[in-house]
Amino acid sequence: MVVQFKQKLMVENCFHVNFACQKVGGTAFPYFKNGKELIIGFVRDHSDDAEFFFEIKSKDKNSKSGEIDQIRIPVGDIDDIEHLDGSL
């Protein structure tokens, strides 16, 4: 799914468009608990050398830190991008 989002956003140049989602399982990113509402999207940050990121962030602030938890994965770390015909 990440590859599909990345391909669609690169073709349509829609960086900074966010998608709401909910974590339903898996062991990746254990600090986002199952059932946690998240916001995902691709962002472009000119101040960082990597520049393009897949960003996953919590919808709500962390009750302990008062900050929004987030992860930024540089697009260069995504192993494979394949062209897909059709819409998502």
C-alpha positions in Angstrom: 0.0 0.0 0.0 2.9 2.4 0.7 4.1 1.9 -2.8 0.7 2.7 -4.2 0.4 5.9 -2.1 4.0 6.9 -3.1 3.4 6.3 -6.8 0.1 8.2 -6.8 1.5 11.2 -4.9 4.6 11.4 -7.1 2.5 11.4 -10.3 -0.1 13.8 -9.0 2.4 15.9 -7.0 0.1 15.8 -4.0 2.6 16.1 -1.1 1.1 17.2 2.2 -2.2 15.5 1.6 -3.0 13.5 4.7 -5.0 10.2 5.0 -6.6 9.1 8.2 -6.1 5.5 9.3 -6.2 3.2 12.3 -3.5 0.7 13.3 -5.1 -2.7 13.4 -2.1 -5.1 14.0 1.5 -5.9 13.3 4.6 -5.4 15.2 6.0 -2.5 13.3 6.1 0.8 15.2 5.2 -0.8 18.6 4.7 2.6 20.3 1.6 3.1 18.1 -0.8 0.8 19.8 -3.4 -1.2 17.9 -6.6 0.8 17.5 -4.6 4.1 17.6 -5.9 6.7 15.1 -3.1 7.8 12.8 -2.5 10.3 10.0 -0.3 9.2 7.1 1.0 11.0 4.1 4.0 11.9 2.0 5.7 15.2 2.9 8.4 17.3 1.3 10.8 19.0 3.7 13.4 21.2 2.0 15.3 21.7 5.2 16.3 18.0 5.4 18.8 16.4 3.0 16.4 13.4 2.4 13.7 15.9 1.4 10.9 13.4 0.7 9.3 11.4 3.6 6.5 9.0 4.3 5.2 10.4 7.6 3.1 8.5 10.2 1.9 10.6 13.1 -0.6 10.2 15.9 -3.9 12.0 15.6 -3.7 13.0 19.3 -1.0 14.3 21.5 0.9 11.9 23.7 -0.5 12.2 27.3 3.0 11.9 28.8 5.0 14.2 26.6 2.3 16.5 25.3 3.7 16.2 21.8 2.4 14.4 18.7 4.3 11.1 18.2 5.5 10.8 14.6 7.8 8.8 12.4 9.4 10.0 9.1 10.7 7.4 6.8 12.9 8.8 4.0 11.5 7.9 0.6 14.9 6.6 -0.4 14.5 3.9 2.2 11.5 2.5 0.4 12.9 -0.5 -1.5 10.7 -0.7 -4.5 8.3 1.5 -6.4 6.3 0.0 -9.2 4.0 1.7 -11.6 0.4 0.6 -11.1 -2.3 1.4 -13.6 -5.7 2.4 -12.3 -6.8 4.2 -9.2 -6.5 3.3 -5.5 
